[in-house]
Amino acid sequence: MTGAAMTVADDGSREPWGEERRGPYPIGLGVVLVTVAMLFSAFTAALLVRRTGADWTPLPLPPILWVNTVVLLISSGAVEAARLRQGRAGTDTWLGVALGLGALFLLGQLAAWRSFVQQGVLLRTGPHPAFFYLLSGVHGAHILGGIGVLGWTLHRARRGAYGPTRHTGLTHAAIYWHFMGAVWLWLLAVLAVL
């Protein structure tokens, strides 16, 4: 970049104006988060209305869901540890841990579905199981997307893309991942407590 003010970051790389260019990513992330929040809010509203029906029978949830919740919370902690490192040694390790735990969460969700199937609790069994399959499936799809984002962020971290002044992508990945963890806690409360 010629003619622009350049500074040297702590890691020796040259950065224009001493900070990372932000681009449209914060707005895009905001749109995604608002859209996901609206989607799950609509599902929650539908569940609250539907549960007043005479055919609503509460369903005990598989215990593995509580283990999955802990796995997702630890994964969120690993993402935060990676974000706090901001490109220093260990960032990629923490991202790898988070990615692996995210995959473990999805496997745990499949195990919960399998548990229901083995008990004969299917999508058509009733409205509560239908909402469980719908909500956990849509959330799982968003987690799968988050795993893709974590994989891309890990790839970039291994290539040295993040540093003390260049960490926006890492921060955005962390925000999305934490948001999906919060959505899961909400869904679990809706499915288990309501």
C-alpha positions as a Markdown table, in Angstrom:
| # | Residue | x | y | z |
|---|---|---|---|---|
| 1 | Met | 0.0 | 0.0 | 0.0 |
| 2 | Thr | 1.8 | 3.1 | -1.2 |
| 3 | Gly | 1.2 | 6.6 | 0.1 |
| 4 | Ala | -0.8 | 5.5 | 3.1 |
| 5 | Ala | 0.3 | 5.9 | 6.7 |
| 6 | Met | 1.7 | 2.6 | 7.9 |
| 7 | Thr | 2.6 | 1.5 | 11.3 |
| 8 | Val | 4.3 | -1.6 | 12.5 |
| 9 | Ala | 2.2 | -3.9 | 14.8 |
| 10 | Asp | 3.7 | -5.7 | 17.8 |
| 11 | Asp | 4.1 | -8.8 | 15.7 |
| 12 | Gly | 6.2 | -6.9 | 13.1 |
| 13 | Ser | 3.5 | -6.8 | 10.4 |
| 14 | Arg | 2.7 | -3.6 | 8.7 |
| 15 | Glu | -0.8 | -2.3 | 9.2 |
| 16 | Pro | -2.4 | 0.7 | 7.6 |
| 17 | Trp | -3.3 | 3.4 | 10.2 |
| 18 | Gly | -2.3 | 1.0 | 13.0 |
| 19 | Glu | -5.6 | -0.9 | 13.0 |
| 20 | Glu | -7.4 | -3.5 | 11.0 |
| 21 | Arg | -9.9 | -2.5 | 8.4 |
| 22 | Arg | -13.4 | -3.4 | 9.5 |
| 23 | Gly | -15.4 | -3.6 | 6.3 |
| 24 | Pro | -19.0 | -4.7 | 6.3 |
| 25 | Tyr | -18.6 | -7.6 | 8.6 |
| 26 | Pro | -20.0 | -6.1 | 11.8 |
| 27 | Ile | -23.2 | -5.1 | 10.0 |
| 28 | Gly | -23.4 | -8.6 | 8.4 |
| 29 | Leu | -22.9 | -10.3 | 11.7 |
| 30 | Gly | -25.6 | -8.1 | 13.3 |
| 31 | Val | -28.0 | -8.9 | 10.6 |
| 32 | Val | -27.3 | -12.6 | 11.0 |
| 33 | Leu | -27.8 | -12.5 | 14.8 |
| 34 | Val | -31.0 | -10.5 | 14.6 |
| 35 | Thr | -32.4 | -12.9 | 12.0 |
| 36 | Val | -31.5 | -15.9 | 14.1 |
| 37 | Ala | -33.0 | -14.3 | 17.2 |
| 38 | Met | -36.2 | -13.5 | 15.3 |
| 39 | Leu | -36.4 | -17.1 | 14.0 |
| 40 | Phe | -36.1 | -18.7 | 17.4 |
| 41 | Ser | -38.4 | -16.1 | 18.9 |
| 42 | Ala | -41.0 | -17.1 | 16.4 |
| 43 | Phe | -40.5 | -20.7 | 17.2 |
| 44 | Thr | -40.8 | -20.0 | 20.9 |
| 45 | Ala | -44.0 | -18.0 | 20.4 |
| 46 | Ala | -45.4 | -20.9 | 18.4 |
| 47 | Leu | -44.5 | -23.4 | 21.1 |
| 48 | Leu | -46.1 | -21.3 | 23.8 |
| 49 | Val | -49.3 | -21.1 | 21.9 |
| 50 | Arg | -49.3 | -24.7 | 20.8 |
| 51 | Arg | -48.6 | -26.0 | 24.3 |
| 52 | Thr | -52.1 | -24.8 | 25.4 |
| 53 | Gly | -53.6 | -27.5 | 23.2 |
| 54 | Ala | -55.4 | -30.5 | 24.7 |
| 55 | Asp | -53.0 | -32.9 | 23.0 |
| 56 | Trp | -49.8 | -31.4 | 24.5 |
| 57 | Thr | -48.1 | -34.0 | 26.7 |
| 58 | Pro | -44.8 | -32.9 | 28.4 |
| 59 | Leu | -41.9 | -35.1 | 27.5 |
| 60 | Pro | -38.9 | -35.8 | 29.7 |
| 61 | Leu | -35.8 | -34.8 | 27.8 |
| 62 | Pro | -32.8 | -37.2 | 27.4 |
| 63 | Pro | -30.2 | -36.6 | 30.1 |
| 64 | Ile | -27.5 | -36.3 | 27.5 |
| 65 | Leu | -28.9 | -32.8 | 26.7 |
| 66 | Trp | -27.4 | -31.6 | 30.0 |
| 67 | Val | -24.0 | -33.1 | 29.1 |
| 68 | Asn | -24.3 | -31.4 | 25.7 |
| 69 | Thr | -25.0 | -28.1 | 27.4 |
| 70 | Val | -21.8 | -28.4 | 29.4 |
| 71 | Val | -19.8 | -29.3 | 26.3 |
| 72 | Leu | -21.2 | -26.3 | 24.5 |
| 73 | Leu | -20.4 | -24.0 | 27.4 |
| 74 | Ile | -16.8 | -25.3 | 27.6 |
| 75 | Ser | -16.5 | -24.8 | 23.9 |
| 76 | Ser | -17.6 | -21.2 | 24.3 |
| 77 | Gly | -14.9 | -20.8 | 27.0 |
| 78 | Ala | -12.3 | -22.2 | 24.6 |
| 79 | Val | -13.4 | -19.7 | 21.9 |
| 80 | Glu | -13.1 | -16.9 | 24.4 |
| 81 | Ala | -9.6 | -18.1 | 25.4 |
| 82 | Ala | -8.6 | -18.1 | 21.8 |
| 83 | Arg | -10.0 | -14.6 | 21.3 |
| 84 | Leu | -8.2 | -13.2 | 24.4 |
| 85 | Arg | -4.9 | -14.5 | 23.0 |
| 86 | Gln | -5.5 | -12.3 | 19.9 |
| 87 | Gly | -3.1 | -14.2 | 17.6 |
| 88 | Arg | -0.4 | -15.1 | 20.2 |
| 89 | Ala | 0.8 | -18.6 | 20.7 |
| 90 | Gly | -2.1 | -21.0 | 21.6 |
| 91 | Thr | -4.8 | -19.2 | 19.6 |
| 92 | Asp | -5.1 | -22.0 | 17.1 |
| 93 | Thr | -5.0 | -24.6 | 19.9 |
| 94 | Trp | -8.0 | -23.1 | 21.7 |
| 95 | Leu | -9.9 | -22.7 | 18.4 |
| 96 | Gly | -9.2 | -26.4 | 17.7 |
| 97 | Val | -10.5 | -27.3 | 21.1 |
| 98 | Ala | -13.7 | -25.2 | 20.5 |
| 99 | Leu | -14.2 | -26.8 | 17.1 |
| 100 | Gly | -13.8 | -30.3 | 18.5 |
| 101 | Leu | -16.2 | -29.6 | 21.3 |
| 102 | Gly | -18.7 | -28.1 | 18.8 |
| 103 | Ala | -18.6 | -31.3 | 16.8 |
| 104 | Leu | -19.0 | -33.3 | 20.0 |
| 105 | Phe | -22.1 | -31.2 | 20.9 |
| 106 | Leu | -23.6 | -32.1 | 17.5 |
| 107 | Leu | -22.8 | -35.8 | 18.0 |
| 108 | Gly | -24.5 | -35.5 | 21.4 |
| 109 | Gln | -27.6 | -34.0 | 19.8 |
| 110 | Leu | -27.7 | -36.9 | 17.4 |
| 111 | Ala | -27.4 | -39.3 | 20.4 |
| 112 | Ala | -30.4 | -37.5 | 22.0 |
| 113 | Trp | -32.4 | -37.9 | 18.8 |
| 114 | Arg | -31.4 | -41.6 | 18.7 |
| 115 | Ser | -32.5 | -42.0 | 22.3 |
| 116 | Phe | -35.9 | -40.7 | 21.5 |
| 117 | Val | -36.2 | -42.9 | 18.4 |
| 118 | Gln | -35.3 | -46.0 | 20.5 |
| 119 | Gln | -38.1 | -45.0 | 22.9 |
| 120 | Gly | -40.5 | -44.7 | 20.0 |
| 121 | Val | -40.7 | -40.9 | 20.4 |
| 122 | Leu | -40.9 | -39.7 | 16.8 |
| 123 | Leu | -41.7 | -36.4 | 15.1 |
| 124 | Arg | -45.3 | -37.5 | 14.7 |
| 125 | Thr | -45.7 | -38.7 | 18.3 |
| 126 | Gly | -47.0 | -35.3 | 19.5 |
| 127 | Pro | -46.4 | -31.6 | 19.5 |
| 128 | His | -43.7 | -31.6 | 22.2 |
| 129 | Pro | -41.4 | -34.1 | 20.5 |
| 130 | Ala | -42.1 | -32.3 | 17.2 |
| 131 | Phe | -40.9 | -29.0 | 18.7 |
| 132 | Phe | -37.9 | -30.7 | 20.2 |
| 133 | Tyr | -36.8 | -32.1 | 16.8 |
| 134 | Leu | -37.5 | -28.8 | 15.1 |
| 135 | Leu | -35.8 | -26.6 | 17.6 |
| 136 | Ser | -32.8 | -28.8 | 18.2 |
| 137 | Gly | -32.4 | -29.5 | 14.4 |
| 138 | Val | -32.5 | -25.8 | 13.4 |
| 139 | His | -30.1 | -25.0 | 16.2 |
| 140 | Gly | -27.9 | -27.9 | 15.2 |
| 141 | Ala | -27.8 | -26.4 | 11.6 |
| 142 | His | -26.6 | -23.1 | 13.0 |
| 143 | Ile | -24.0 | -24.9 | 15.2 |
| 144 | Leu | -22.8 | -26.7 | 12.0 |
| 145 | Gly | -22.4 | -23.2 | 10.4 |
| 146 | Gly | -20.6 | -22.0 | 13.4 |
| 147 | Ile | -18.2 | -25.0 | 13.2 |
| 148 | Gly | -17.5 | -23.9 | 9.6 |
| 149 | Val | -16.8 | -20.4 | 10.8 |
| 150 | Leu | -14.5 | -21.8 | 13.6 |
| 151 | Gly | -12.7 | -24.0 | 11.0 |
| 152 | Trp | -12.1 | -21.0 | 8.7 |
| 153 | Thr | -11.0 | -18.9 | 11.7 |
| 154 | Leu | -8.6 | -21.7 | 12.8 |
| 155 | His | -7.2 | -21.9 | 9.2 |
| 156 | Arg | -6.6 | -18.1 | 9.3 |
| 157 | Ala | -5.1 | -18.3 | 12.8 |
| 158 | Arg | -2.6 | -20.9 | 11.6 |
| 159 | Arg | -1.6 | -18.6 | 8.7 |
| 160 | Gly | -0.9 | -15.8 | 11.2 |
| 161 | Ala | -3.9 | -13.7 | 10.2 |
| 162 | Tyr | -4.6 | -12.5 | 13.8 |
| 163 | Gly | -2.6 | -10.3 | 16.1 |
| 164 | Pro | -2.9 | -7.6 | 18.7 |
| 165 | Thr | -4.3 | -5.1 | 16.1 |
| 166 | Arg | -5.8 | -7.7 | 13.7 |
| 167 | His | -8.4 | -9.7 | 15.5 |
| 168 | Thr | -11.8 | -8.7 | 14.1 |
| 169 | Gly | -12.5 | -12.0 | 12.4 |
| 170 | Leu | -11.7 | -13.9 | 15.6 |
| 171 | Thr | -13.9 | -11.6 | 17.6 |
| 172 | His | -16.8 | -12.1 | 15.1 |
| 173 | Ala | -16.5 | -15.8 | 15.3 |
| 174 | Ala | -16.5 | -15.6 | 19.1 |
| 175 | Ile | -19.6 | -13.4 | 19.1 |
| 176 | Tyr | -21.5 | -15.9 | 16.8 |
| 177 | Trp | -20.4 | -18.9 | 18.9 |
| 178 | His | -21.4 | -17.3 | 22.2 |
| 179 | Phe | -24.7 | -16.3 | 20.7 |
| 180 | Met | -25.5 | -19.8 | 19.6 |
| 181 | Gly | -24.6 | -21.0 | 23.1 |
| 182 | Ala | -27.1 | -18.5 | 24.6 |
| 183 | Val | -29.7 | -19.6 | 22.1 |
| 184 | Trp | -29.2 | -23.2 | 23.2 |
| 185 | Leu | -29.6 | -22.3 | 26.8 |
| 186 | Trp | -32.9 | -20.5 | 25.9 |
| 187 | Leu | -34.1 | -23.5 | 23.9 |
| 188 | Leu | -33.3 | -25.9 | 26.7 |
| 189 | Ala | -35.2 | -23.7 | 29.2 |
| 190 | Val | -38.2 | -23.5 | 26.8 |
| 191 | Leu | -38.2 | -27.3 | 26.2 |
| 192 | Ala | -37.4 | -28.5 | 29.7 |
| 193 | Val | -39.0 | -25.9 | 32.0 |
| 194 | Leu | -42.0 | -24.5 | 30.1 |
